């Protein structure tokens, strides 16, 4: 008899290609900072460490930038932070080199900002907001942040030098997919009780995470209140409806600022340095990466009709789910017949999809009309 003969009932467990695509986390912060007296067991040098609670601030030491950055983040919101601690050095050149970091392909050692590239392998999460407070405004650091962020599909938050409008505008013009913020923040130091001024990027990162938690990463963090700060290092006038206020002038050049309105401090600015709306860029990154992650397990399968349609249908279900949550205004995945027929025999399959973004109401216009008609009722 045949080896596979069976007199009975059998069952096959078929793969379910209809499983929903899981949307990735959008709000993990990647932080590069110094702290020579930090607990080396908790924050070893140049090793990504997962920090998901403000309780670890007690292990962050009293020197350098690590403690202050974590305090500024957690003052705004609970957050997941990937910390890379680097050495504090005596000269600006060596400090910049340490923050920028390097990759040794022979030993597999990653340092500085480059260590964030290994974060997902080591701690299981990918940083999506990159900061290096007190260093990002230095020549070479911001550029390295943008390079690393691009590889991670993350948004770097880079501080301006605060050297005046013209200088800051020139700095911002050097970047593309970067949230460029020109504003130091005044806060009450948790140790000394004195009012101190620090770069704004940790505060802004924590603020964005809070808006993500409350409203969703697809919403702008602009015109939302920032908590726990006492002022800004640069006086930035902001008058509603004014095109000549410093806040509007900065925003017109894609520089975000912090403004005081009606007694509260607010982030003001929606656009990345290349003029793209930040929530739109984040949606592109998160949706795109979610699709890639979901289909990694479907790599190296036979290209059957069921396979092609199954992948297309999974993506369309994700798009419909995103639309129902008002993340996007619409979208569709399709298979390009001619492109895929031309690729037969190459081992490559193509799926195309588009996304529709809601406009961000960056400008609201009210038109006031004058009418004498209402006075006619007086004489009726």
GUTOR-652375 format. One record per residue (C-alpha): residue number from 1; residue in one letter; x, z, y. Coordinates in steps of 0.5 Angstrom, whole numbers. Layout:
<NUM, "A", <X, Z, Y>>
...
***
This chain:
<1, "X", <0, 0, 0>>
<2, "X", <2, -1, 7>>
<3, "X", <6, 5, 10>>
<4, "X", <1, 6, 16>>
<5, "X", <-5, 6, 11>>
<6, "X", <-10, 12, 13>>
<7, "X", <-17, 13, 9>>
<8, "X", <-20, 18, 15>>
<9, "X", <-21, 19, 22>>
<10, "X", <-15, 18, 27>>
<11, "X", <-14, 19, 35>>
<12, "X", <-10, 16, 40>>
<13, "X", <-8, 20, 46>>
<14, "X", <-8, 14, 52>>
<15, "X", <-5, 15, 58>>
<16, "X", <-9, 16, 64>>
<17, "X", <-7, 12, 70>>
<18, "X", <-13, 14, 74>>
<19, "X", <-10, 21, 76>>
<20, "X", <-10, 22, 83>>
<21, "X", <-4, 22, 87>>
<22, "X", <-1, 28, 90>>
<23, "X", <0, 28, 97>>
<24, "X", <7, 31, 99>>
<25, "X", <8, 37, 103>>
<26, "X", <10, 35, 110>>
<27, "X", <12, 41, 114>>
<28, "X", <18, 44, 111>>
<29, "X", <24, 45, 116>>
<30, "X", <31, 44, 115>>
<31, "X", <35, 48, 119>>
<32, "X", <43, 48, 120>>
<33, "X", <46, 54, 123>>
<34, "X", <52, 59, 124>>
<35, "X", <52, 66, 122>>
<36, "X", <59, 69, 120>>
<37, "X", <56, 76, 118>>
<38, "X", <50, 74, 114>>
<39, "X", <49, 76, 107>>
<40, "X", <53, 71, 103>>
<41, "X", <49, 72, 97>>
<42, "X", <43, 70, 101>>
<43, "X", <46, 65, 105>>
<44, "X", <52, 62, 102>>
<45, "X", <56, 57, 106>>
<46, "X", <54, 50, 106>>
<47, "X", <49, 51, 101>>
<48, "X", <41, 50, 102>>
<49, "X", <37, 56, 101>>
<50, "X", <30, 56, 101>>
<51, "X", <27, 61, 106>>
<52, "X", <19, 62, 106>>
<53, "X", <18, 69, 109>>
<54, "X", <21, 72, 115>>
<55, "X", <23, 78, 111>>
<56, "X", <30, 74, 110>>
<57, "X", <31, 75, 117>>
<58, "X", <34, 82, 116>>
<59, "X", <40, 78, 111>>
<60, "X", <41, 73, 117>>
<61, "X", <46, 77, 121>>
<62, "X", <47, 79, 128>>
<63, "X", <52, 73, 130>>
<64, "X", <51, 66, 131>>
<65, "X", <45, 62, 131>>
<66, "X", <41, 63, 125>>
<67, "X", <38, 70, 126>>
<68, "X", <35, 67, 133>>
<69, "X", <33, 60, 130>>
<70, "X", <29, 64, 124>>
<71, "X", <26, 69, 129>>
<72, "X", <23, 63, 134>>
<73, "X", <20, 59, 128>>
<74, "X", <17, 65, 125>>
<75, "X", <14, 67, 132>>
<76, "X", <10, 61, 132>>
<77, "X", <8, 61, 124>>
<78, "X", <9, 62, 117>>
<79, "X", <14, 57, 115>>
<80, "X", <18, 54, 109>>
<81, "X", <25, 53, 112>>
<82, "X", <31, 50, 108>>
<83, "X", <37, 54, 111>>
<84, "X", <44, 51, 111>>
<85, "X", <49, 56, 114>>
<86, "X", <56, 53, 117>>
<87, "X", <62, 57, 119>>
<88, "X", <62, 59, 126>>
<89, "X", <69, 56, 129>>
<90, "X", <73, 57, 135>>
<91, "X", <73, 50, 138>>
<92, "X", <68, 45, 140>>
<93, "X", <71, 39, 136>>
<94, "X", <71, 43, 129>>
<95, "X", <64, 46, 130>>
<96, "X", <61, 40, 131>>
<97, "X", <65, 37, 125>>
<98, "X", <62, 43, 121>>
<99, "X", <55, 42, 123>>
<100, "X", <55, 35, 122>>
<101, "X", <58, 36, 115>>
<102, "X", <61, 31, 110>>
<103, "X", <60, 29, 103>>
<104, "X", <65, 29, 97>>
<105, "X", <63, 24, 92>>
<106, "X", <69, 27, 87>>
<107, "X", <67, 34, 87>>
<108, "X", <59, 33, 89>>
<109, "X", <60, 38, 95>>
<110, "X", <55, 37, 101>>
<111, "X", <56, 41, 107>>
<112, "X", <53, 42, 114>>
<113, "X", <47, 37, 116>>
<114, "X", <49, 33, 110>>
<115, "X", <47, 39, 105>>
<116, "X", <40, 38, 107>>
<117, "X", <40, 31, 103>>
<118, "X", <41, 35, 97>>
<119, "X", <36, 40, 98>>
<120, "X", <31, 37, 94>>
<121, "X", <35, 37, 88>>
<122, "X", <37, 44, 89>>
<123, "X", <31, 48, 92>>
<124, "X", <25, 43, 90>>
<125, "X", <23, 41, 97>>
<126, "X", <25, 36, 102>>
<127, "X", <26, 38, 109>>
<128, "X", <21, 34, 114>>
<129, "X", <23, 37, 121>>
<130, "X", <30, 37, 122>>
<131, "X", <33, 42, 127>>
<132, "X", <40, 44, 129>>
<133, "X", <39, 49, 135>>
<134, "X", <44, 50, 140>>
<135, "X", <48, 44, 137>>
<136, "X", <43, 38, 137>>
<137, "X", <45, 37, 144>>
<138, "X", <52, 36, 143>>
<139, "X", <55, 29, 142>>
<140, "X", <55, 27, 135>>
<141, "X", <51, 32, 132>>
<142, "X", <44, 29, 135>>
<143, "X", <46, 22, 132>>
<144, "X", <48, 25, 125>>
<145, "X", <41, 29, 125>>
<146, "X", <38, 22, 126>>
<147, "X", <42, 19, 120>>
<148, "X", <40, 25, 115>>
<149, "X", <33, 25, 118>>
<150, "X", <32, 17, 116>>
<151, "X", <35, 18, 109>>
<152, "X", <30, 24, 108>>
<153, "X", <24, 20, 112>>
<154, "X", <24, 27, 116>>
<155, "X", <23, 28, 124>>
<156, "X", <29, 31, 127>>
<157, "X", <28, 35, 133>>
<158, "X", <33, 34, 138>>
<159, "X", <35, 38, 145>>
<160, "X", <36, 35, 151>>
<161, "X", <42, 38, 155>>
<162, "X", <38, 40, 161>>
<163, "X", <43, 37, 166>>
<164, "X", <38, 34, 170>>
<165, "X", <32, 28, 170>>
<166, "X", <37, 22, 170>>
<167, "X", <42, 25, 165>>
<168, "X", <37, 27, 160>>
<169, "X", <33, 20, 160>>
<170, "X", <40, 17, 159>>
<171, "X", <41, 22, 153>>
<172, "X", <34, 20, 150>>
<173, "X", <35, 13, 150>>
<174, "X", <40, 13, 145>>
<175, "X", <35, 15, 140>>
<176, "X", <29, 12, 136>>
<177, "X", <25, 16, 131>>
<178, "X", <27, 23, 134>>
<179, "X", <23, 28, 138>>
<180, "X", <27, 29, 144>>
<181, "X", <25, 36, 147>>
<182, "X", <28, 38, 154>>
<183, "X", <27, 45, 155>>
<184, "X", <30, 52, 154>>
<185, "X", <25, 57, 152>>
<186, "X", <25, 64, 155>>
<187, "X", <24, 69, 150>>
<188, "X", <25, 77, 149>>
<189, "X", <31, 78, 144>>
<190, "X", <28, 82, 138>>
<191, "X", <35, 86, 138>>
<192, "X", <37, 88, 145>>
<193, "X", <30, 87, 148>>
<194, "X", <33, 83, 154>>
<195, "X", <30, 76, 156>>
<196, "X", <34, 71, 154>>
<197, "X", <34, 63, 154>>
<198, "X", <35, 59, 148>>
<199, "X", <34, 52, 146>>
<200, "X", <27, 50, 144>>
<201, "X", <28, 46, 138>>
<202, "X", <26, 52, 133>>
<203, "X", <20, 54, 137>>
<204, "X", <18, 47, 137>>
<205, "X", <19, 46, 130>>
<206, "X", <15, 53, 128>>
<207, "X", <9, 50, 133>>
<208, "X", <9, 44, 129>>
<209, "X", <8, 47, 123>>
<210, "X", <3, 52, 125>>
<211, "X", <-1, 46, 128>>
<212, "X", <0, 43, 121>>
<213, "X", <-3, 49, 118>>
<214, "X", <-9, 49, 122>>
<215, "X", <-11, 42, 124>>
<216, "X", <-7, 38, 119>>
<217, "X", <0, 34, 120>>
<218, "X", <-4, 28, 122>>
<219, "X", <-6, 31, 129>>
<220, "X", <-1, 31, 135>>
<221, "X", <2, 38, 136>>
<222, "X", <2, 36, 144>>
<223, "X", <-3, 40, 149>>
<224, "X", <-3, 46, 144>>
<225, "X", <-1, 53, 146>>
<226, "X", <6, 55, 144>>
<227, "X", <6, 63, 143>>
<228, "X", <11, 68, 145>>
<229, "X", <15, 65, 150>>
<230, "X", <16, 68, 157>>
<231, "X", <18, 61, 161>>
<232, "X", <22, 55, 161>>
<233, "X", <30, 54, 163>>
<234, "X", <28, 48, 167>>
<235, "X", <22, 49, 172>>
<236, "X", <17, 43, 170>>
<237, "X", <11, 42, 175>>
<238, "X", <5, 39, 171>>
<239, "X", <-1, 37, 175>>
<240, "X", <-7, 34, 171>>
<241, "X", <-8, 27, 173>>
<242, "X", <-1, 26, 177>>
<243, "X", <3, 21, 175>>
<244, "X", <9, 23, 179>>
<245, "X", <10, 30, 176>>
<246, "X", <16, 32, 173>>
<247, "X", <12, 33, 166>>
<248, "X", <9, 26, 167>>
<249, "X", <16, 23, 169>>
<250, "X", <19, 26, 163>>
<251, "X", <13, 24, 158>>
<252, "X", <14, 17, 161>>
<253, "X", <21, 16, 158>>
<254, "X", <19, 19, 151>>
<255, "X", <22, 26, 153>>
<256, "X", <17, 32, 151>>
<257, "X", <17, 38, 155>>
<258, "X", <14, 45, 155>>
<259, "X", <9, 46, 161>>
<260, "X", <5, 52, 164>>
<261, "X", <-2, 51, 165>>
<262, "X", <-8, 56, 166>>
<263, "X", <-3, 62, 165>>
<264, "X", <-1, 59, 158>>
<265, "X", <5, 55, 155>>
<266, "X", <4, 48, 152>>
<267, "X", <8, 43, 148>>
<268, "X", <7, 36, 152>>
<269, "X", <9, 30, 149>>
<270, "X", <6, 26, 143>>
<271, "X", <12, 20, 143>>
<272, "X", <18, 20, 139>>
<273, "X", <24, 17, 143>>
<274, "X", <22, 10, 141>>
<275, "X", <15, 11, 144>>
<276, "X", <12, 11, 137>>
<277, "X", <6, 17, 136>>
<278, "X", <9, 22, 132>>
<279, "X", <3, 24, 128>>
<280, "X", <3, 16, 126>>
<281, "X", <10, 16, 124>>
<282, "X", <9, 22, 120>>
<283, "X", <3, 19, 116>>
<284, "X", <7, 13, 114>>
<285, "X", <13, 18, 112>>
<286, "X", <8, 22, 108>>
<287, "X", <3, 17, 105>>
<288, "X", <9, 12, 103>>
<289, "X", <13, 18, 100>>
<290, "X", <7, 21, 96>>
<291, "X", <6, 14, 93>>
<292, "X", <13, 13, 91>>
<293, "X", <13, 20, 88>>
<294, "X", <7, 19, 84>>
<295, "X", <9, 12, 81>>
<296, "X", <16, 14, 79>>
<297, "X", <13, 16, 72>>
<298, "X", <10, 9, 71>>
<299, "X", <17, 6, 72>>
<300, "X", <19, 1, 66>>
<301, "X", <13, 0, 63>>
<302, "X", <10, -7, 61>>
<303, "X", <7, -11, 66>>
<304, "X", <0, -12, 64>>
<305, "X", <-6, -13, 67>>
<306, "X", <-9, -6, 66>>
<307, "X", <-2, -4, 69>>
<308, "X", <-2, -8, 75>>
<309, "X", <-10, -6, 77>>
<310, "X", <-9, 1, 75>>
<311, "X", <-3, 2, 80>>
<312, "X", <-7, -2, 85>>
<313, "X", <-13, 3, 84>>
<314, "X", <-9, 9, 84>>
<315, "X", <-7, 7, 91>>
<316, "X", <-14, 5, 94>>
<317, "X", <-17, 12, 91>>
<318, "X", <-11, 16, 95>>
<319, "X", <-13, 11, 101>>
<320, "X", <-20, 13, 101>>
<321, "X", <-19, 20, 100>>
<322, "X", <-15, 20, 106>>
<323, "X", <-20, 16, 110>>
<324, "X", <-25, 21, 108>>
<325, "X", <-21, 27, 111>>
<326, "X", <-20, 23, 118>>
<327, "X", <-12, 22, 116>>
<328, "X", <-13, 15, 117>>
<329, "X", <-18, 10, 120>>
<330, "X", <-18, 6, 114>>
<331, "X", <-13, 2, 109>>
<332, "X", <-13, -2, 103>>
<333, "X", <-8, -4, 97>>
<334, "X", <-8, -11, 94>>
<335, "X", <-3, -15, 89>>
<336, "X", <0, -21, 92>>
<337, "X", <-1, -27, 87>>
<338, "X", <4, -32, 89>>
<339, "X", <9, -27, 91>>
<340, "X", <8, -24, 84>>
<341, "X", <8, -30, 80>>
<342, "X", <14, -32, 83>>
<343, "X", <18, -26, 81>>
<344, "X", <16, -27, 74>>
<345, "X", <22, -25, 70>>
<346, "X", <26, -21, 75>>
<347, "X", <23, -14, 73>>
<348, "X", <20, -13, 79>>
<349, "X", <12, -12, 81>>
<350, "X", <10, -12, 88>>
<351, "X", <4, -8, 91>>
<352, "X", <2, -9, 99>>
<353, "X", <-2, -4, 103>>
<354, "X", <-4, -3, 110>>
<355, "X", <-6, 4, 114>>
<356, "X", <-10, 4, 120>>
<357, "X", <-9, 10, 125>>
<358, "X", <-13, 13, 130>>
<359, "X", <-11, 13, 137>>
<360, "X", <-9, 19, 140>>
<361, "X", <-13, 21, 146>>
<362, "X", <-6, 21, 151>>
<363, "X", <-10, 19, 157>>
<364, "X", <-17, 21, 158>>
<365, "X", <-21, 17, 164>>
<366, "X", <-27, 20, 168>>
<367, "X", <-30, 15, 173>>
<368, "X", <-34, 18, 179>>
<369, "X", <-39, 15, 182>>
<370, "X", <-43, 16, 189>>
<371, "X", <-51, 15, 189>>
<372, "X", <-56, 16, 194>>
<373, "X", <-61, 15, 190>>
<374, "X", <-62, 23, 188>>
<375, "X", <-64, 24, 195>>
<376, "X", <-70, 20, 195>>
<377, "X", <-74, 25, 191>>
<378, "X", <-73, 30, 197>>
<379, "X", <-78, 26, 201>>
<380, "X", <-83, 24, 195>>
***
